[in-house]
Amino acid sequence: MTRHQKQPLRSLTPEEQQYLEKVSRSQSESVSRVTRAKLLRTVAEGADYTDAARRVGRRSGDAVAQ
């Protein structure tokens, strides 16, 4: 069972948003960094952990919660 989102992600600064956008589109970053950036952006936009995981091709939101 997926963990509940107890505390929402804090609002990202414009600089953080820009950085995550850059990393999530990178061809030279590791796959894990690109995936993490995409997950963070998705959760910051208001998606819950399960939806964020599905949007980036993961099966479970548990890893996102951690």
PQR file of N, CA, C, O and H, with PARSE charges and radii, in Angstrom:
ATOM      1  N   MET A   1       0.833  -1.180   0.000 -0.4000 1.5000
ATOM      2  CA  MET A   1       0.000   0.000   0.000 -0.0000 2.0000
ATOM      3  C   MET A   1       0.878   1.243   0.000  0.5500 1.7000
ATOM      4  O   MET A   1       1.916   1.282   0.661 -0.5500 1.4000
ATOM      5  N   THR A   2       0.467   2.230  -0.724 -0.4000 1.5000
ATOM      6  CA  THR A   2       1.240   3.452  -0.863 -0.0000 2.0000
ATOM      7  C   THR A   2       1.121   4.311   0.391  0.5500 1.7000
ATOM      8  O   THR A   2       0.068   4.370   1.025 -0.5500 1.4000
ATOM      9  H   THR A   2      -0.376   2.199  -1.261  0.4000 1.0000
ATOM     10  N   ARG A   3       2.205   4.966   0.729 -0.4000 1.5000
ATOM     11  CA  ARG A   3       2.206   5.865   1.885 -0.0000 2.0000
ATOM     12  C   ARG A   3       1.358   7.088   1.603  0.5500 1.7000
ATOM     13  O   ARG A   3       1.248   7.541   0.463 -0.5500 1.4000
ATOM     14  H   ARG A   3       3.060   4.919   0.214  0.4000 1.0000
ATOM     15  N   HIS A   4       0.765   7.610   2.654 -0.4000 1.5000
ATOM     16  CA  HIS A   4      -0.029   8.826   2.516 -0.0000 2.0000
ATOM     17  C   HIS A   4       0.887  10.034   2.563  0.5500 1.7000
ATOM     18  O   HIS A   4       1.909  10.029   3.249 -0.5500 1.4000
ATOM     19  H   HIS A   4       0.855   7.242   3.579  0.4000 1.0000
ATOM     20  N   GLN A   5       0.515  11.052   1.837 -0.4000 1.5000
ATOM     21  CA  GLN A   5       1.299  12.269   1.795 -0.0000 2.0000
ATOM     22  C   GLN A   5       0.944  13.096   3.025  0.5500 1.7000
ATOM     23  O   GLN A   5      -0.052  13.820   3.032 -0.5500 1.4000
ATOM     24  H   GLN A   5      -0.315  11.055   1.280  0.4000 1.0000
ATOM     25  N   LYS A   6       1.768  12.982   4.065 -0.4000 1.5000
ATOM     26  CA  LYS A   6       1.480  13.676   5.312 -0.0000 2.0000
ATOM     27  C   LYS A   6       1.794  15.158   5.219  0.5500 1.7000
ATOM     28  O   LYS A   6       1.013  15.999   5.663 -0.5500 1.4000
ATOM     29  H   LYS A   6       2.577  12.395   4.059  0.4000 1.0000
ATOM     30  N   GLN A   7       2.932  15.466   4.644 -0.4000 1.5000
ATOM     31  CA  GLN A   7       3.324  16.853   4.491 -0.0000 2.0000
ATOM     32  C   GLN A   7       3.589  17.111   3.017  0.5500 1.7000
ATOM     33  O   GLN A   7       4.418  16.432   2.411 -0.5500 1.4000
ATOM     34  H   GLN A   7       3.567  14.782   4.283  0.4000 1.0000
ATOM     35  N   PRO A   8       2.906  18.073   2.437 -0.5600 1.5000
ATOM     36  CA  PRO A   8       3.155  18.345   1.019  0.2800 2.0000
ATOM     37  C   PRO A   8       4.554  18.928   0.821  0.5500 1.7000
ATOM     38  O   PRO A   8       5.144  19.513   1.729 -0.5500 1.4000
ATOM     39  N   LEU A   9       5.049  18.749  -0.373 -0.4000 1.5000
ATOM     40  CA  LEU A   9       6.341  19.303  -0.722 -0.0000 2.0000
ATOM     41  C   LEU A   9       6.266  20.828  -0.634  0.5500 1.7000
ATOM     42  O   LEU A   9       5.285  21.431  -1.068 -0.5500 1.4000
ATOM     43  H   LEU A   9       4.570  18.274  -1.110  0.4000 1.0000
ATOM     44  N   ARG A  10       7.284  21.436  -0.084 -0.4000 1.5000
ATOM     45  CA  ARG A  10       7.274  22.906  -0.006 -0.0000 2.0000
ATOM     46  C   ARG A  10       7.307  23.480  -1.413  0.5500 1.7000
ATOM     47  O   ARG A  10       7.693  22.796  -2.361 -0.5500 1.4000
ATOM     48  H   ARG A  10       8.082  20.947   0.269  0.4000 1.0000
ATOM     49  N   SER A  11       6.912  24.701  -1.543 -0.4000 1.5000
ATOM     50  CA  SER A  11       6.944  25.359  -2.845 -0.0000 2.0000
ATOM     51  C   SER A  11       8.386  25.504  -3.297  0.5500 1.7000
ATOM     52  O   SER A  11       9.274  25.822  -2.506 -0.5500 1.4000
ATOM     53  H   SER A  11       6.599  25.257  -0.773  0.4000 1.0000
ATOM     54  N   LEU A  12       8.599  25.268  -4.568 -0.4000 1.5000
ATOM     55  CA  LEU A  12       9.942  25.397  -5.118 -0.0000 2.0000
ATOM     56  C   LEU A  12      10.199  26.838  -5.529  0.5500 1.7000
ATOM     57  O   LEU A  12       9.297  27.540  -5.987 -0.5500 1.4000
ATOM     58  H   LEU A  12       7.878  25.009  -5.210  0.4000 1.0000
ATOM     59  N   THR A  13      11.434  27.263  -5.360 -0.4000 1.5000
ATOM     60  CA  THR A  13      11.817  28.601  -5.820 -0.0000 2.0000
ATOM     61  C   THR A  13      11.926  28.557  -7.344  0.5500 1.7000
ATOM     62  O   THR A  13      12.058  27.477  -7.920 -0.5500 1.4000
ATOM     63  H   THR A  13      12.167  26.693  -4.988  0.4000 1.0000
ATOM     64  N   PRO A  14      11.872  29.693  -7.992 -0.5600 1.5000
ATOM     65  CA  PRO A  14      12.051  29.710  -9.453  0.2800 2.0000
ATOM     66  C   PRO A  14      13.373  29.080  -9.884  0.5500 1.7000
ATOM     67  O   PRO A  14      13.438  28.416 -10.918 -0.5500 1.4000
ATOM     68  N   GLU A  15      14.428  29.287  -9.092 -0.4000 1.5000
ATOM     69  CA  GLU A  15      15.727  28.705  -9.417 -0.0000 2.0000
ATOM     70  C   GLU A  15      15.680  27.182  -9.332  0.5500 1.7000
ATOM     71  O   GLU A  15      16.235  26.487 -10.184 -0.5500 1.4000
ATOM     72  H   GLU A  15      14.376  29.827  -8.251  0.4000 1.0000
ATOM     73  N   GLU A  16      15.012  26.669  -8.297 -0.4000 1.5000
ATOM     74  CA  GLU A  16      14.883  25.225  -8.151 -0.0000 2.0000
ATOM     75  C   GLU A  16      14.057  24.635  -9.292  0.5500 1.7000
ATOM     76  O   GLU A  16      14.399  23.583  -9.832 -0.5500 1.4000
ATOM     77  H   GLU A  16      14.561  27.233  -7.605  0.4000 1.0000
ATOM     78  N   GLN A  17      12.982  25.307  -9.652 -0.4000 1.5000
ATOM     79  CA  GLN A  17      12.155  24.843 -10.771 -0.0000 2.0000
ATOM     80  C   GLN A  17      12.968  24.796 -12.055  0.5500 1.7000
ATOM     81  O   GLN A  17      12.889  23.833 -12.817 -0.5500 1.4000
ATOM     82  H   GLN A  17      12.704  26.161  -9.214  0.4000 1.0000
ATOM     83  N   GLN A  18      13.737  25.828 -12.283 -0.4000 1.5000
ATOM     84  CA  GLN A  18      14.560  25.905 -13.489 -0.0000 2.0000
ATOM     85  C   GLN A  18      15.615  24.796 -13.494  0.5500 1.7000
ATOM     86  O   GLN A  18      15.858  24.173 -14.528 -0.5500 1.4000
ATOM     87  H   GLN A  18      13.801  26.611 -11.664  0.4000 1.0000
ATOM     88  N   TYR A  19      16.234  24.553 -12.351 -0.4000 1.5000
ATOM     89  CA  TYR A  19      17.244  23.505 -12.250 -0.0000 2.0000
ATOM     90  C   TYR A  19      16.628  22.123 -12.506  0.5500 1.7000
ATOM     91  O   TYR A  19      17.184  21.324 -13.259 -0.5500 1.4000
ATOM     92  H   TYR A  19      16.036  25.059 -11.511  0.4000 1.0000
ATOM     93  N   LEU A  20      15.485  21.848 -11.882 -0.4000 1.5000
ATOM     94  CA  LEU A  20      14.837  20.552 -12.073 -0.0000 2.0000
ATOM     95  C   LEU A  20      14.393  20.360 -13.518  0.5500 1.7000
ATOM     96  O   LEU A  20      14.458  19.251 -14.047 -0.5500 1.4000
ATOM     97  H   LEU A  20      15.033  22.498 -11.270  0.4000 1.0000
ATOM     98  N   GLU A  21      13.947  21.428 -14.152 -0.4000 1.5000
ATOM     99  CA  GLU A  21      13.573  21.371 -15.566 -0.0000 2.0000
ATOM    100  C   GLU A  21      14.793  21.003 -16.407  0.5500 1.7000
ATOM    101  O   GLU A  21      14.709  20.153 -17.294 -0.5500 1.4000
ATOM    102  H   GLU A  21      13.894  22.330 -13.722  0.4000 1.0000
ATOM    103  N   LYS A  22      15.918  21.642 -16.127 -0.4000 1.5000
ATOM    104  CA  LYS A  22      17.154  21.379 -16.870 -0.0000 2.0000
ATOM    105  C   LYS A  22      17.604  19.930 -16.693  0.5500 1.7000
ATOM    106  O   LYS A  22      17.940  19.259 -17.668 -0.5500 1.4000
ATOM    107  H   LYS A  22      15.986  22.333 -15.406  0.4000 1.0000
ATOM    108  N   VAL A  23      17.611  19.452 -15.460 -0.4000 1.5000
ATOM    109  CA  VAL A  23      18.050  18.086 -15.188 -0.0000 2.0000
ATOM    110  C   VAL A  23      17.085  17.076 -15.808  0.5500 1.7000
ATOM    111  O   VAL A  23      17.520  16.067 -16.363 -0.5500 1.4000
ATOM    112  H   VAL A  23      17.338  19.998 -14.668  0.4000 1.0000
ATOM    113  N   SER A  24      15.789  17.336 -15.719 -0.4000 1.5000
ATOM    114  CA  SER A  24      14.817  16.372 -16.237 -0.0000 2.0000
ATOM    115  C   SER A  24      14.869  16.220 -17.753  0.5500 1.7000
ATOM    116  O   SER A  24      14.380  15.227 -18.290 -0.5500 1.4000
ATOM    117  H   SER A  24      15.435  18.156 -15.268  0.4000 1.0000
ATOM    118  N   ARG A  25      15.455  17.189 -18.446 -0.4000 1.5000
ATOM    119  CA  ARG A  25      15.588  17.122 -19.905 -0.0000 2.0000
ATOM    120  C   ARG A  25      17.003  16.744 -20.356  0.5500 1.7000
ATOM    121  O   ARG A  25      17.276  16.630 -21.551 -0.5500 1.4000
ATOM    122  H   ARG A  25      15.853  17.996 -18.010  0.4000 1.0000
ATOM    123  N   SER A  26      17.880  16.556 -19.397 -0.4000 1.5000
ATOM    124  CA  SER A  26      19.291  16.313 -19.708 -0.0000 2.0000
ATOM    125  C   SER A  26      19.510  14.964 -20.384  0.5500 1.7000
ATOM    126  O   SER A  26      18.871  13.968 -20.047 -0.5500 1.4000
ATOM    127  H   SER A  26      17.659  16.649 -18.427  0.4000 1.0000
ATOM    128  N   GLN A  27      20.422  14.960 -21.336 -0.4000 1.5000
ATOM    129  CA  GLN A  27      20.837  13.733 -22.010 -0.0000 2.0000
ATOM    130  C   GLN A  27      22.111  13.176 -21.383  0.5500 1.7000
ATOM    131  O   GLN A  27      22.475  12.026 -21.626 -0.5500 1.4000
ATOM    132  H   GLN A  27      20.942  15.770 -21.609  0.4000 1.0000
ATOM    133  N   SER A  28      22.790  13.995 -20.575 -0.4000 1.5000
ATOM    134  CA  SER A  28      24.073  13.573 -20.027 -0.0000 2.0000
ATOM    135  C   SER A  28      24.009  13.202 -18.538  0.5500 1.7000
ATOM    136  O   SER A  28      24.957  12.615 -18.016 -0.5500 1.4000
ATOM    137  H   SER A  28      22.494  14.930 -20.377  0.4000 1.0000
ATOM    138  N   GLU A  29      22.922  13.529 -17.855 -0.4000 1.5000
ATOM    139  CA  GLU A  29      22.772  13.155 -16.441 -0.0000 2.0000
ATOM    140  C   GLU A  29      22.432  11.669 -16.344  0.5500 1.7000
ATOM    141  O   GLU A  29      21.964  11.065 -17.310 -0.5500 1.4000
ATOM    142  H   GLU A  29      22.152  14.006 -18.279  0.4000 1.0000
ATOM    143  N   SER A  30      22.672  11.090 -15.175 -0.4000 1.5000
ATOM    144  CA  SER A  30      22.327   9.689 -14.964 -0.0000 2.0000
ATOM    145  C   SER A  30      20.803   9.532 -14.982  0.5500 1.7000
ATOM    146  O   SER A  30      20.067  10.474 -14.689 -0.5500 1.4000
ATOM    147  H   SER A  30      23.052  11.580 -14.391  0.4000 1.0000
ATOM    148  N   VAL A  31      20.355   8.350 -15.324 -0.4000 1.5000
ATOM    149  CA  VAL A  31      18.921   8.068 -15.397 -0.0000 2.0000
ATOM    150  C   VAL A  31      18.266   8.302 -14.044  0.5500 1.7000
ATOM    151  O   VAL A  31      17.146   8.809 -13.982 -0.5500 1.4000
ATOM    152  H   VAL A  31      20.954   7.585 -15.561  0.4000 1.0000
ATOM    153  N   SER A  32      18.938   7.945 -12.974 -0.4000 1.5000
ATOM    154  CA  SER A  32      18.351   8.117 -11.642 -0.0000 2.0000
ATOM    155  C   SER A  32      18.154   9.598 -11.297  0.5500 1.7000
ATOM    156  O   SER A  32      17.152   9.962 -10.681 -0.5500 1.4000
ATOM    157  H   SER A  32      19.848   7.534 -13.024  0.4000 1.0000
ATOM    158  N   ARG A  33      19.103  10.447 -11.691 -0.4000 1.5000
ATOM    159  CA  ARG A  33      18.957  11.894 -11.421 -0.0000 2.0000
ATOM    160  C   ARG A  33      17.839  12.499 -12.250  0.5500 1.7000
ATOM    161  O   ARG A  33      17.083  13.336 -11.757 -0.5500 1.4000
ATOM    162  H   ARG A  33      19.916  10.151 -12.191  0.4000 1.0000
ATOM    163  N   VAL A  34      17.728  12.086 -13.499 -0.4000 1.5000
ATOM    164  CA  VAL A  34      16.666  12.586 -14.370 -0.0000 2.0000
ATOM    165  C   VAL A  34      15.311  12.153 -13.822  0.5500 1.7000
ATOM    166  O   VAL A  34      14.378  12.954 -13.766 -0.5500 1.4000
ATOM    167  H   VAL A  34      18.342  11.406 -13.899  0.4000 1.0000
ATOM    168  N   THR A  35      15.200  10.901 -13.421 -0.4000 1.5000
ATOM    169  CA  THR A  35      13.948  10.394 -12.869 -0.0000 2.0000
ATOM    170  C   THR A  35      13.581  11.130 -11.590  0.5500 1.7000
ATOM    171  O   THR A  35      12.428  11.519 -11.407 -0.5500 1.4000
ATOM    172  H   THR A  35      15.958  10.251 -13.467  0.4000 1.0000
ATOM    173  N   ARG A  36      14.545  11.322 -10.712 -0.4000 1.5000
ATOM    174  CA  ARG A  36      14.277  12.032  -9.452 -0.0000 2.0000
ATOM    175  C   ARG A  36      13.819  13.466  -9.719  0.5500 1.7000
ATOM    176  O   ARG A  36      12.897  13.951  -9.063 -0.5500 1.4000
ATOM    177  H   ARG A  36      15.482  11.006 -10.861  0.4000 1.0000
ATOM    178  N   ALA A  37      14.446  14.140 -10.666 -0.4000 1.5000
ATOM    179  CA  ALA A  37      14.051  15.505 -11.007 -0.0000 2.0000
ATOM    180  C   ALA A  37      12.616  15.526 -11.537  0.5500 1.7000
ATOM    181  O   ALA A  37      11.834  16.408 -11.180 -0.5500 1.4000
ATOM    182  H   ALA A  37      15.194  13.746 -11.200  0.4000 1.0000
ATOM    183  N   LYS A  38      12.274  14.565 -12.378 -0.4000 1.5000
ATOM    184  CA  LYS A  38      10.909  14.489 -12.911 -0.0000 2.0000
ATOM    185  C   LYS A  38       9.906  14.223 -11.792  0.5500 1.7000
ATOM    186  O   LYS A  38       8.827  14.814 -11.768 -0.5500 1.4000
ATOM    187  H   LYS A  38      12.908  13.849 -12.667  0.4000 1.0000
ATOM    188  N   LEU A  39      10.261  13.338 -10.872 -0.4000 1.5000
ATOM    189  CA  LEU A  39       9.371  13.041  -9.748 -0.0000 2.0000
ATOM    190  C   LEU A  39       9.158  14.268  -8.870  0.5500 1.7000
ATOM    191  O   LEU A  39       8.029  14.572  -8.484 -0.5500 1.4000
ATOM    192  H   LEU A  39      11.138  12.857 -10.892  0.4000 1.0000
ATOM    193  N   LEU A  40      10.232  14.966  -8.560 -0.4000 1.5000
ATOM    194  CA  LEU A  40      10.121  16.165  -7.726 -0.0000 2.0000
ATOM    195  C   LEU A  40       9.250  17.230  -8.394  0.5500 1.7000
ATOM    196  O   LEU A  40       8.416  17.859  -7.743 -0.5500 1.4000
ATOM    197  H   LEU A  40      11.149  14.719  -8.874  0.4000 1.0000
ATOM    198  N   ARG A  41       9.451  17.425  -9.687 -0.4000 1.5000
ATOM    199  CA  ARG A  41       8.639  18.402 -10.417 -0.0000 2.0000
ATOM    200  C   ARG A  41       7.173  18.012 -10.393  0.5500 1.7000
ATOM    201  O   ARG A  41       6.306  18.862 -10.188 -0.5500 1.4000
ATOM    202  H   ARG A  41      10.128  16.914 -10.216  0.4000 1.0000
ATOM    203  N   THR A  42       6.890  16.746 -10.598 -0.4000 1.5000
ATOM    204  CA  THR A  42       5.514  16.271 -10.648 -0.0000 2.0000
ATOM    205  C   THR A  42       4.830  16.422  -9.296  0.5500 1.7000
ATOM    206  O   THR A  42       3.688  16.876  -9.229 -0.5500 1.4000
ATOM    207  H   THR A  42       7.594  16.055 -10.765  0.4000 1.0000
ATOM    208  N   VAL A  43       5.513  16.049  -8.222 -0.4000 1.5000
ATOM    209  CA  VAL A  43       4.944  16.193  -6.878 -0.0000 2.0000
ATOM    210  C   VAL A  43       4.768  17.678  -6.538  0.5500 1.7000
ATOM    211  O   VAL A  43       3.766  18.056  -5.931 -0.5500 1.4000
ATOM    212  H   VAL A  43       6.441  15.680  -8.276  0.4000 1.0000
ATOM    213  N   ALA A  44       5.718  18.509  -6.918 -0.4000 1.5000
ATOM    214  CA  ALA A  44       5.626  19.945  -6.656 -0.0000 2.0000
ATOM    215  C   ALA A  44       4.437  20.567  -7.388  0.5500 1.7000
ATOM    216  O   ALA A  44       3.881  21.569  -6.938 -0.5500 1.4000
ATOM    217  H   ALA A  44       6.532  18.202  -7.411  0.4000 1.0000
ATOM    218  N   GLU A  45       4.053  19.971  -8.514 -0.4000 1.5000
ATOM    219  CA  GLU A  45       2.902  20.468  -9.265 -0.0000 2.0000
ATOM    220  C   GLU A  45       1.577  20.023  -8.655  0.5500 1.7000
ATOM    221  O   GLU A  45       0.509  20.428  -9.113 -0.5500 1.4000
ATOM    222  H   GLU A  45       4.505  19.157  -8.879  0.4000 1.0000
ATOM    223  N   GLY A  46       1.651  19.180  -7.610 -0.4000 1.5000
ATOM    224  CA  GLY A  46       0.436  18.792  -6.902 -0.0000 2.0000
ATOM    225  C   GLY A  46       0.011  17.345  -7.046  0.5500 1.7000
ATOM    226  O   GLY A  46      -1.003  16.948  -6.472 -0.5500 1.4000
ATOM    227  H   GLY A  46       2.519  18.851  -7.237  0.4000 1.0000
ATOM    228  N   ALA A  47       0.751  16.551  -7.790 -0.4000 1.5000
ATOM    229  CA  ALA A  47       0.402  15.140  -7.948 -0.0000 2.0000
ATOM    230  C   ALA A  47       0.750  14.375  -6.669  0.5500 1.7000
ATOM    231  O   ALA A  47       1.706  14.715  -5.972 -0.5500 1.4000
ATOM    232  H   ALA A  47       1.575  16.874  -8.256  0.4000 1.0000
ATOM    233  N   ASP A  48      -0.039  13.338  -6.369 -0.4000 1.5000
ATOM    234  CA  ASP A  48       0.333  12.507  -5.224 -0.0000 2.0000
ATOM    235  C   ASP A  48       1.437  11.543  -5.651  0.5500 1.7000
ATOM    236  O   ASP A  48       1.786  11.469  -6.829 -0.5500 1.4000
ATOM    237  H   ASP A  48      -0.816  13.061  -6.934  0.4000 1.0000
ATOM    238  N   TYR A  49       1.979  10.809  -4.688 -0.4000 1.5000
ATOM    239  CA  TYR A  49       3.138   9.960  -4.954 -0.0000 2.0000
ATOM    240  C   TYR A  49       2.858   8.901  -6.021  0.5500 1.7000
ATOM    241  O   TYR A  49       3.690   8.650  -6.894 -0.5500 1.4000
ATOM    242  H   TYR A  49       1.696  10.870  -3.731  0.4000 1.0000
ATOM    243  N   THR A  50       1.686   8.289  -5.940 -0.4000 1.5000
ATOM    244  CA  THR A  50       1.343   7.236  -6.899 -0.0000 2.0000
ATOM    245  C   THR A  50       1.233   7.793  -8.308  0.5500 1.7000
ATOM    246  O   THR A  50       1.757   7.201  -9.251 -0.5500 1.4000
ATOM    247  H   THR A  50       1.010   8.492  -5.232  0.4000 1.0000
ATOM    248  N   ASP A  51       0.558   8.922  -8.459 -0.4000 1.5000
ATOM    249  CA  ASP A  51       0.432   9.544  -9.778 -0.0000 2.0000
ATOM    250  C   ASP A  51       1.791   9.967 -10.322  0.5500 1.7000
ATOM    251  O   ASP A  51       2.077   9.782 -11.505 -0.5500 1.4000
ATOM    252  H   ASP A  51       0.132   9.403  -7.692  0.4000 1.0000
ATOM    253  N   ALA A  52       2.620  10.533  -9.462 -0.4000 1.5000
ATOM    254  CA  ALA A  52       3.962  10.956  -9.892 -0.0000 2.0000
ATOM    255  C   ALA A  52       4.763   9.755 -10.374  0.5500 1.7000
ATOM    256  O   ALA A  52       5.440   9.825 -11.400 -0.5500 1.4000
ATOM    257  H   ALA A  52       2.388  10.683  -8.501  0.4000 1.0000
ATOM    258  N   ALA A  53       4.687   8.657  -9.636 -0.4000 1.5000
ATOM    259  CA  ALA A  53       5.422   7.449 -10.025 -0.0000 2.0000
ATOM    260  C   ALA A  53       4.947   6.945 -11.386  0.5500 1.7000
ATOM    261  O   ALA A  53       5.763   6.598 -12.240 -0.5500 1.4000
ATOM    262  H   ALA A  53       4.137   8.600  -8.802  0.4000 1.0000
ATOM    263  N   ARG A  54       3.660   6.906 -11.584 -0.4000 1.5000
ATOM    264  CA  ARG A  54       3.111   6.421 -12.853 -0.0000 2.0000
ATOM    265  C   ARG A  54       3.502   7.322 -14.020  0.5500 1.7000
ATOM    266  O   ARG A  54       3.770   6.835 -15.118 -0.5500 1.4000
ATOM    267  H   ARG A  54       2.997   7.188 -10.891  0.4000 1.0000
ATOM    268  N   ARG A  55       3.536   8.616 -13.791 -0.4000 1.5000
ATOM    269  CA  ARG A  55       3.872   9.555 -14.868 -0.0000 2.0000
ATOM    270  C   ARG A  55       5.300   9.402 -15.364  0.5500 1.7000
ATOM    271  O   ARG A  55       5.595   9.712 -16.518 -0.5500 1.4000
ATOM    272  H   ARG A  55       3.318   9.012 -12.899  0.4000 1.0000
ATOM    273  N   VAL A  56       6.186   8.928 -14.499 -0.4000 1.5000
ATOM    274  CA  VAL A  56       7.582   8.742 -14.922 -0.0000 2.0000
ATOM    275  C   VAL A  56       7.927   7.279 -15.164  0.5500 1.7000
ATOM    276  O   VAL A  56       9.098   6.930 -15.311 -0.5500 1.4000
ATOM    277  H   VAL A  56       5.946   8.677 -13.562  0.4000 1.0000
ATOM    278  N   GLY A  57       6.910   6.424 -15.206 -0.4000 1.5000
ATOM    279  CA  GLY A  57       7.132   5.033 -15.564 -0.0000 2.0000
ATOM    280  C   GLY A  57       7.484   4.108 -14.433  0.5500 1.7000
ATOM    281  O   GLY A  57       8.013   3.022 -14.668 -0.5500 1.4000
ATOM    282  H   GLY A  57       5.958   6.707 -15.086  0.4000 1.0000
ATOM    283  N   ARG A  58       7.204   4.510 -13.201 -0.4000 1.5000
ATOM    284  CA  ARG A  58       7.451   3.646 -12.055 -0.0000 2.0000
ATOM    285  C   ARG A  58       6.138   2.992 -11.628  0.5500 1.7000
ATOM    286  O   ARG A  58       5.058   3.511 -11.912 -0.5500 1.4000
ATOM    287  H   ARG A  58       6.774   5.392 -13.010  0.4000 1.0000
ATOM    288  N   ARG A  59       6.237   1.863 -10.950 -0.4000 1.5000
ATOM    289  CA  ARG A  59       5.040   1.123 -10.545 -0.0000 2.0000
ATOM    290  C   ARG A  59       4.467   1.568  -9.214  0.5500 1.7000
ATOM    291  O   ARG A  59       3.253   1.522  -9.013 -0.5500 1.4000
ATOM    292  H   ARG A  59       7.114   1.442 -10.720  0.4000 1.0000
ATOM    293  N   SER A  60       5.323   1.995  -8.306 -0.4000 1.5000
ATOM    294  CA  SER A  60       4.895   2.262  -6.952 -0.0000 2.0000
ATOM    295  C   SER A  60       5.278   3.667  -6.501  0.5500 1.7000
ATOM    296  O   SER A  60       6.324   4.197  -6.877 -0.5500 1.4000
ATOM    297  H   SER A  60       6.309   2.032  -8.469  0.4000 1.0000
ATOM    298  N   GLY A  61       4.419   4.245  -5.701 -0.4000 1.5000
ATOM    299  CA  GLY A  61       4.704   5.552  -5.135 -0.0000 2.0000
ATOM    300  C   GLY A  61       5.521   5.481  -3.859  0.5500 1.7000
ATOM    301  O   GLY A  61       5.914   6.519  -3.326 -0.5500 1.4000
ATOM    302  H   GLY A  61       3.570   3.814  -5.396  0.4000 1.0000
ATOM    303  N   ASP A  62       5.789   4.277  -3.352 -0.4000 1.5000
ATOM    304  CA  ASP A  62       6.549   4.141  -2.096 -0.0000 2.0000
ATOM    305  C   ASP A  62       7.943   4.749  -2.214  0.5500 1.7000
ATOM    306  O   ASP A  62       8.388   5.452  -1.307 -0.5500 1.4000
ATOM    307  H   ASP A  62       5.470   3.434  -3.785  0.4000 1.0000
ATOM    308  N   ALA A  63       8.620   4.492  -3.298 -0.4000 1.5000
ATOM    309  CA  ALA A  63       9.961   5.057  -3.470 -0.0000 2.0000
ATOM    310  C   ALA A  63       9.902   6.581  -3.563  0.5500 1.7000
ATOM    311  O   ALA A  63      10.816   7.270  -3.111 -0.5500 1.4000
ATOM    312  H   ALA A  63       8.258   3.921  -4.035  0.4000 1.0000
ATOM    313  N   VAL A  64       8.846   7.092  -4.138 -0.4000 1.5000
ATOM    314  CA  VAL A  64       8.667   8.541  -4.241 -0.0000 2.0000
ATOM    315  C   VAL A  64       8.489   9.131  -2.843  0.5500 1.7000
ATOM    316  O   VAL A  64       9.035  10.190  -2.533 -0.5500 1.4000
ATOM    317  H   VAL A  64       8.103   6.532  -4.506  0.4000 1.0000
ATOM    318  N   ALA A  65       7.735   8.448  -2.017 -0.4000 1.5000
ATOM    319  CA  ALA A  65       7.480   8.917  -0.654 -0.0000 2.0000
ATOM    320  C   ALA A  65       8.756   9.001   0.174  0.5500 1.7000
ATOM    321  O   ALA A  65       8.903   9.879   1.024 -0.5500 1.4000
ATOM    322  H   ALA A  65       7.291   7.587  -2.269  0.4000 1.0000
ATOM    323  N   GLN A  66       9.665   8.086  -0.084 -0.4000 1.5000
ATOM    324  CA  GLN A  66      10.912   8.075   0.685 -0.0000 2.0000
ATOM    325  C   GLN A  66      11.797   9.205   0.248  0.5500 1.7000
ATOM    326  O   GLN A  66      12.896   9.368   0.776 -0.5500 1.4000
ATOM    327  H   GLN A  66       9.545   7.372  -0.774  0.4000 1.0000
TER
END
